[in-house]
């Protein structure tokens, strides 16, 4: 069903001309997940044509993915989707419009099957990151509003309030904050059931302006994994592949994961962190900076940007965080899984002995 809300056209223009900066002659792959993303897919398609690009649309769905895992063999659900890999090799720019879906859709799919299929899709994700200018977004629909514990109108308004920003203004603030951290070393997170320390020395802090995933709004870097010591607990569920892991708790000593527990779907948690050699280590540490998102939705792409939160990512380190000609070592994995911690009620982040976040408030302009 095509929406008449003109904000979809505004956002389509942002995706094409701001996020991907499509140039005449460039090929644009648009992956629309779930039928409700059609209004934005059409808006992005039109904007790409007007920019002189050659857009193509691919229809995807979590319901199709469920059928593949439910009826497929191990050889099938462990298979890396060839058409998706080919579309990435073809494209200069990749736009993924991910719709909401029933998070209980995989209730009868085993943790082992889910983990193997997630690993296969992780290969696609890594290829997209390496080979294209890309952007991802989660498009609100009724299923998404329900998982967020809200109504569609409220969630849609929050969505547009977080993506239709004056990027020239907010980007300057975020860049200034990131620059203040670029010579940082010791990172210390304190909070409820949380006391985690590690170094970020020689890693680059990068402000996400919304070009790669949108809503944008995070300041991120990467830990030195050999220095990981301590534990962290998450107030809201860790979410991956439609699975919610409540009360997730992770503990490391000298860069080795000692403990990983959750009160729900713990078997799936263990399968994911056993994906490969890098999946039990960290690829990212970040602060959320987008004030347009005010409530948790149980969706990583939105929740990791909430002002007043931090997040860590198990798995792959992005190349942009690696400083050339330094001794810093990145982390490779088929997964990159962000898990968000809400610091607004309780918590403090201390960098090199200086408090930079307390009670969810960022204090970069005060240091």
N, C-alpha and C positions, 0 to 999 in steps of 0.2 A: 504494500500500500504506500503510495507516494504522499509525503507530508507537504503541506503548503507553508510550513514554518520557514521563513526566509533565512533563519540562522543557519540552516543546513548549507545553503549556497555560500554564506560567509565562511563557514568552516571548511567547505570544500576548497575554497580559494586559499585559505591558510595552509591546508595540507599540501597543495600543489606548489604554490608560489612562495610560501615562507618555509615550510618544513623541508620540502624536497628541492625547491628552487629549480623546477623543471625548465629545461632550455629547449628551443626549437630543434626538432629532430630526435629528441631522446625518447626511449621506450619506457613506458610506465606500466608496471604490473599492479593491478588493484585486486586484492583478495577480500571479498566480502563474505563474512561469516554470519549466517542466519539471515532470513528474508527481511527482517526489520532494518537492516543496514542499507537497504536499497536507496533510500532518499539521499544518504550521504555518498553512496557509491556513484549515483548519477551526478551529484554535484561535483565530486572529484573528477569524474570522467569529463564533464563539460569544461571544467577549469583546465584540465590537462590538454584538451583539444585546443582551447583558446591560447594556451601557452606554446602551441606548436608541437606538442608531444604526440606520441602514438600509444594511447592507452589500450589495455586489454583487461577484461574482468574475469576473475575466476571465482566460482561459487564454492564455498566451503561451509561446514557445519559440524558442531560437536555431536549432533545426532548421527551424521554419517560416520564420524570417528567411532562412536559407540557401536554401530553396526559392524564396523571393521574388526573391532576387538571382540565383540560378542560371538561372531560367526567365523572369524578367521583362525587360521592355524598360527603356531608360533612363528613360522617362517613369514607369514603375512604381516602380523602386527609388529614384528621386529624390522620390517622392511622400511627403508628410507624412501619416501614418496618421490618417484622419479620425475613426474610432471612438475612438482613444486621445485625440485632442484633445477630442472631445465628452465623454468620461468625465471628463476633467479639468475641463471647464466645469461639469459636473453635480455633481462631488464637493466636499465640504468638506474631506475628508481622503483622502489617497492612500497606500496601503501597497503597496510593491513587494517581492515575495519572489522573489529571483533565484536559481535553482538553478545548480549547476555543469554544465558541458558540455565536450565534447571540444574543446580549443583548436585542433585541426587541422581543424575542421569546414569552415573557409573556405579550404582549401589550393588550391582551383581557382577561387576568386573573385578577380578582378583588384583591384589596389590602387585603381584609379579607381572601380570599382563600390562597393567597401567604403567609400571616403571619401564618395561621394555619398549612400549610404544612411545613413552615420553622421551626416552633416549634417542629413538629414531627421529622424532620431531626436533630434538635438540641439534641434530646434525644439520637440518634445514635452517634452523635459527642461526647457527654459527656461520653457515654459508652466506646467508642474507646479510649478516653483520659485516662480513669480510668483503663482499662483492658489490653491494649496492648502496646508494643513498636511500635510507629507509625510514619509515615512520609507522608506528603502531598506535591505535587508539581503541578504546572499548566504548561502543555505542550503547547508550541506555535504552532499555525496552522494559516491558512489564516484568520479565523474569529477573532482570538486573535490579529493578526497583524493589522487588520482593526480597532478594538476597541482601539488599542494603537496609531492609526494614523500613522502607519508606514508600512513597507513592511516585508514580512516573513523572508527574508535573514537577514535583520538588527536585527529584534527581536530575531531570533534564535541564531545569534552570541552573542547578549547581554545576552541571557539566558545561553548559555554554559559558557560565561565569568563570570557569577555570581554563577555558581554551581560547576564548575571544578576548585576549588581553592586549594591553599596550606593550608589546614585547620590547620596543626600543627603550622603555623606561624600566620595566622590571628586570630586563637582562643586565642593565648596568649595575643594579643593586646586587644581583646574584654573582656577577663577575667580580665585583669588588670584594664580596665575602669570600669567594673562592681564592682570590689572590692573597688574602690574609693568611690562608692556610698552607700556601705552597712551600713553605720551609718547615712545616710541622714534623714532629717526630712521634712522641708518645701520645697515644689516644686512650682515654680511660672512660668507660661507661659505667655509671652507678645508677641503680634503680631497684625496684622491687625484685627480689631474688636475682639480682644482676650485679656483677662486679667483673668486668672484662677489660683487659689491657692488651694492647698490641702496638707495634710501631707502624707508621705510615711513611717512614723516611724514604726520600728519593722517589716517591710516587706523586703524580700530578693530580691536583684537585681541579675538577672540571664542573662548570655550572651548566646544567641542562636547561636550555631555553625552550624546549618543546620541539626541536627539530627532529629528534629521533623517536621519542614516544611522547604522546600528548594526551592528557594534560601534562605539560612540562612543569619543572620546578623542583629540582634537587641539586645539591652540591655534593659531588661524589669523588672518592679516590679508592685506593686499594690497600689492604693491609699487607704487612710483611708476615707471611703465615708462620714462619719459624718462631715468631715472637708471641704468638697467640697464647694467652694464659687467663684462665678464669671462666666465668659462666654467664649466660644470658637467658632470660625468660621473657616470653611474649604475652602481653595482655590480651591480644586478639588472635584469632586462629591464623596459623600459617596456611596458605592456600596454594595448591598446585594441581593442575589437571582436574579441577573440579572437586578435589578432596580437601576437607577442612581438618587441620590438626590443631586441636585446642591445647592450651597449656604447654606449648612446645618449649623445651629446655635443652640447651646445648652447652657442653663444657669441654674446654681444651686445656692441655698442659704442654708447654713447649712445642706448640704447633701440631699436636696430635689430638684428634677428637677422642675423648674418653667416654662421653655419655651423650645420648640423644634420646629424649623421651617426649611423649605427648599423651594426653588422656583419650584421644580418638585417633584412629587410623595410624597407630604407631608402626604397624608392619609396613605400611606404604612409606612412611618417613624413613625407615631403615633401608628399604629398597632403593629410594632415591639417593641417599647419601652413600650407597654402595655402588652407584652407577659406574664410577671409574676412580682413578687415583686422586683426582682433584675435587671430587664432589663432596668430600667431608671437610674441605678447607674453604677459605673465603676469597671471593674475587672482588668484593666491593664493600665499602662503608659509605653511608650517605646521610645527609640531612634533607628533610622535606621542607620546601620553601613556598609552596603555592597556597596563598590564603583563600583562594576561591573554593577549595575543597574543605569542608568543615566536619564531615562525618565519615566514619568507616563504611565501606561498601562490600568488604570481603572480595575485593578485586585488586590485584597487585598494582596494575598500571595507574589506578587512581590513588590507592591508599599510600603508596610510597612517596607521593608528592605532598601529603598533608603537612601544612606548617605545624611544627610542634612534635613531629615524629622523627625518628631515625630508622634506618634499615641496614641490614647486612645482607649480602648475597652469597649463598653457597655456590661454589663452582667457578665459572670462567671469569677471568680478568679481561676487561676491555683494553685494547691497545692504547687508547687515548690516555690511560692512566700511567703508562710506562714512560719513564724519563730515559731518553737516549743517553748512551755512554755513562750509565750508572750501574751499580751492583744490584739494583732492585730486580727481583725475580717475580714474574707473573704466575698466575695459576691457570692451567688449561683444564677444561672439562666440557663434556657435552651439554651440561646444564648451566644455567645462570638463574638462581632461584632467590628472589628478594623476599625477605621476611621482615615485617614492619613492627617496630616497638613504639608504643605511644608514651611519650615523655611528658604529656601535658598535666597529668595528675601527680606524678612522682618521677623524679630522675634528674640526673645531671651529667653533662659531658665535659670532661676536663682535658685540654690539650696542652701539653708541656707545662702543666701546673696552673693553667689559666682556665677558669670556667667560661665556656662559650655557649652553653645552653643550660637553662635551669627552669624547671616547671613548664617546659615546652616553649620557652621564649629564647630566640636566638639573640646573642649578645655581641655579635661581631662588630657592630658600630660603636660599642662601648669599650673595645679593647684596642 
